[in-house]
Amino acid sequence: MGIKLRIGLLNIMPEAEKYETKILRMITQQSISVETVLIRSSFHAYKTTDKHHLEKFYITFAQAIANKKLDGLIVTGAPVELMPFENITYWNELTEIFNYAQKNIITTLGICWGGIAIGKFLGINEIILDKKLFGVFPSTYHQVKHWINNNSKPVFDSPQSRYASLNEEELLLAENNGSIRLLVDSSEAGHFIFESSDERFVAHLGHPEYDIQRILSEYERDQIKGLNLIPQYFDVKNPVNTWQETSMNFFGKWLEMINNKSN
């Protein structure tokens, strides 16, 4: 067996101890051996997370890089897309982490708000959507010859759950300027996967790590709140996971890309 890749997971999701299993399932069931490092923000309260679990299994980013490098970093989503960045308690911390990652980590993957945060770091502004983008959306690859493309399904399904996106005009301008490459889009979800031209950052504004139960629980939660939000392209009475294979492939190809660059 080859050398393990050391992958950090900066988890800022509610109930972090439950959410981490969804990401770990995606990256530990790959052919490439991975050592995962669970990382917590120093400026996030983690009000809904089990404090004992947090203290036992999580370390700060400074501790994670103190004696050994990270090959890759995943930044999770967070329910803060409706807040101005300057009001987010850990935004300055995250900016410092991105600055470090740009020079010292092979690639950083941002999921949902984590991807929006990468866009902001790269100079692309967030926009608030008219209503929550929620469901499993048909999506299309832009790049034919690229690590993200599994070369089998030009159109695939991708779960989305967010109230914000990135400015489409600014995304297209950034691609025209050569600072990013747009990789995937959807007629409803817009361009939601892209990478920086140096491949140091990959942003996925969707939720490839979601399973059926996660979508159902969000649907039920929204119904309890009185929100009439029904997931699009997803039958809550007869749910079928149509995205599992593509999502596993996405994480596998991301790890493969890191592995190739680390050798």
C-alpha positions in Angstrom: 0.0 0.0 0.0 1.3 3.5 -0.9 1.7 6.5 1.3 -1.5 7.8 2.8 -2.7 11.2 1.7 -3.3 13.4 4.7 -6.7 15.2 4.2 -8.0 17.8 6.6 -11.8 18.3 7.1 -12.6 21.8 8.4 -16.1 21.1 9.6 -18.4 24.1 10.3 -21.7 22.4 9.8 -24.4 22.1 12.5 -24.2 18.8 14.4 -20.7 18.4 13.2 -20.3 14.9 14.6 -23.2 13.7 12.5 -22.2 15.5 9.3 -18.6 14.3 9.4 -19.7 10.7 8.7 -21.1 11.7 5.3 -17.8 13.2 4.2 -15.7 10.4 5.7 -17.9 7.9 3.9 -17.0 9.5 0.6 -13.3 9.8 1.1 -12.4 6.6 3.0 -14.2 4.2 0.6 -11.8 5.1 -2.2 -8.9 3.1 -3.7 -6.5 5.7 -2.4 -5.5 5.4 1.2 -6.4 8.5 3.3 -5.6 9.8 6.8 -8.3 12.2 7.8 -7.7 15.1 10.2 -10.8 16.6 11.8 -10.4 20.3 12.1 -12.6 22.8 14.0 -12.8 26.6 13.7 -11.3 28.5 16.6 -14.0 31.2 16.2 -17.1 29.1 15.8 -19.4 28.3 18.8 -20.5 24.9 17.6 -23.8 25.3 19.6 -25.4 22.1 18.2 -22.3 19.9 18.3 -21.5 17.4 21.0 -18.7 19.2 22.9 -17.1 16.0 24.2 -16.9 14.7 20.6 -15.4 18.0 19.4 -12.8 18.1 22.2 -11.8 14.4 21.7 -11.6 14.2 17.9 -11.1 17.7 16.5 -8.0 20.0 16.5 -7.4 23.5 15.3 -5.9 24.2 11.9 -2.7 25.5 13.5 -2.4 22.1 15.3 -3.2 20.2 12.1 -0.2 21.8 10.2 2.2 22.2 13.2 4.3 19.1 12.5 3.0 17.6 9.3 1.7 18.9 6.0 -1.8 18.5 4.7 -2.1 17.2 1.1 -5.7 18.3 0.8 -8.3 20.2 2.7 -12.1 20.1 2.6 -14.1 23.0 3.9 -17.7 22.1 4.6 -20.8 24.2 4.1 -22.4 26.3 6.9 -25.8 27.9 7.3 -24.5 31.4 7.0 -25.1 32.2 3.3 -27.6 35.0 4.2 -25.0 36.7 6.4 -22.5 39.3 5.2 -19.1 37.8 5.2 -17.8 40.5 7.6 -20.4 39.4 10.2 -19.3 35.7 10.1 -17.2 35.1 13.2 -14.7 32.8 11.5 -14.4 34.6 8.1 -11.0 36.2 8.9 -9.8 32.8 10.2 -10.9 31.1 7.0 -9.3 33.8 4.9 -6.0 33.1 6.6 -6.4 29.4 6.1 -7.1 30.0 2.3 -4.0 32.1 2.1 -1.9 29.3 3.7 -3.6 26.7 1.5 -2.9 28.5 -1.7 0.9 28.1 -1.1 1.1 24.9 1.0 -1.8 22.5 0.3 -2.1 20.8 -3.1 -5.8 21.6 -3.3 -8.7 22.8 -1.2 -12.2 21.7 -1.8 -15.1 23.9 -0.7 -18.6 22.3 -0.5 -21.8 24.4 -0.7 -21.0 27.6 1.4 -17.4 26.4 1.6 -17.4 26.8 -2.2 -19.1 30.2 -2.0 -16.3 31.2 0.4 -13.7 30.1 -2.1 -15.4 32.2 -4.7 -15.4 35.2 -2.4 -11.7 34.6 -1.7 -11.0 34.6 -5.4 -12.9 37.9 -5.9 -16.3 36.6 -7.1 -19.3 38.0 -5.2 -22.1 36.1 -3.6 -25.7 36.7 -4.6 -28.8 35.8 -2.5 -31.4 33.7 -4.4 -35.1 34.5 -4.6 -35.8 31.2 -2.9 -34.0 28.2 -1.6 -32.4 26.1 -4.3 -33.3 22.6 -3.0 -33.5 19.3 -4.8 -31.4 17.0 -7.1 -30.7 18.8 -10.3 -29.7 17.5 -13.8 -26.2 18.8 -14.4 -23.7 18.9 -17.3 -19.9 18.7 -17.5 -18.2 21.6 -19.3 -14.8 19.9 -19.7 -14.4 16.7 -21.7 -10.8 16.0 -20.8 -10.6 16.8 -17.1 -10.2 14.8 -13.9 -13.8 15.7 -12.8 -15.4 14.0 -15.8 -16.1 10.3 -15.4 -16.4 9.9 -19.2 -19.6 7.9 -18.9 -22.5 10.3 -18.0 -22.5 13.7 -19.7 -25.6 14.6 -17.7 -25.7 13.6 -14.0 -27.7 14.4 -10.9 -26.4 16.7 -8.1 -28.1 17.5 -4.8 -28.4 21.3 -3.9 -29.5 23.0 -0.8 -28.7 26.7 -0.5 -30.1 30.2 -0.4 -27.2 31.8 -2.2 -24.9 31.4 -5.2 -22.1 33.2 -6.9 -22.6 36.0 -9.5 -22.9 34.3 -12.9 -21.5 37.2 -14.8 -18.5 37.4 -12.5 -17.9 33.7 -12.9 -17.9 34.0 -16.7 -15.6 37.0 -16.5 -13.2 35.2 -14.2 -13.1 32.3 -16.7 -12.5 34.7 -19.6 -9.7 36.3 -17.6 -8.1 32.9 -17.1 -8.4 32.9 -13.3 -10.9 30.0 -13.0 -12.2 27.1 -15.1 -15.9 26.4 -15.0 -16.5 22.7 -14.8 -20.2 21.9 -14.3 -23.5 23.8 -14.7 -27.2 23.3 -14.4 -30.1 25.3 -15.9 -31.5 25.8 -12.5 -28.4 25.7 -10.3 -26.1 27.7 -12.6 -22.3 27.1 -12.7 -21.8 25.3 -9.4 -18.4 23.5 -9.8 -15.3 25.4 -10.8 -11.6 25.4 -10.0 -8.9 28.1 -9.8 -6.6 28.0 -12.8 -3.7 26.8 -10.6 -6.0 24.0 -9.3 -5.3 25.0 -5.7 -9.0 25.5 -5.1 -12.0 23.5 -6.2 -15.5 24.8 -5.4 -18.6 22.6 -5.4 -21.7 24.6 -4.5 -23.8 21.5 -4.3 -23.9 18.7 -1.7 -22.3 15.6 -3.3 -22.0 14.0 0.1 -25.7 14.1 0.8 -27.7 10.9 1.1 -31.5 10.3 0.9 -32.0 10.7 4.6 -30.3 14.1 4.7 -32.6 15.5 2.0 -35.7 14.0 3.7 -34.6 15.4 7.0 -34.2 18.9 5.5 -37.5 18.7 3.8 -39.2 17.6 7.1 -37.4 20.4 9.0 -38.6 23.0 6.5 -42.1 21.7 6.7 -42.1 22.0 10.5 -40.9 25.6 10.1 -43.9 26.3 7.8 -41.8 26.7 4.7 -43.4 25.3 1.6 -40.1 23.9 0.2 -40.4 20.7 -1.8 -37.2 19.3 -3.2 -37.1 19.5 -7.0 -36.5 16.3 -9.1 -36.8 14.2 -5.9 -39.8 12.2 -4.9 -40.1 12.4 -1.0 -42.6 9.6 -1.1 -40.5 7.3 -3.2 -36.9 8.6 -2.8 -34.2 7.1 -5.0 -30.5 8.0 -4.8 -29.5 8.8 -8.4 -26.3 10.6 -7.6 -24.3 8.2 -5.4 -22.1 6.8 -8.1 -21.2 10.2 -9.6 -20.6 11.7 -6.1 -18.3 8.9 -5.1 -16.5 9.3 -8.5 -16.1 13.1 -7.8 -14.3 12.5 -4.5 -12.3 9.7 -5.9 -11.1 11.7 -8.8 -10.3 14.6 -6.4 -8.1 12.3 -4.3 -6.5 10.9 -7.4 -5.6 14.4 -8.6 -4.0 15.1 -5.2 -2.2 11.8 -5.3 -0.7 12.4 -8.8 0.5 15.9 -7.7 2.0 14.6 -4.5 4.3 12.1 -6.2 
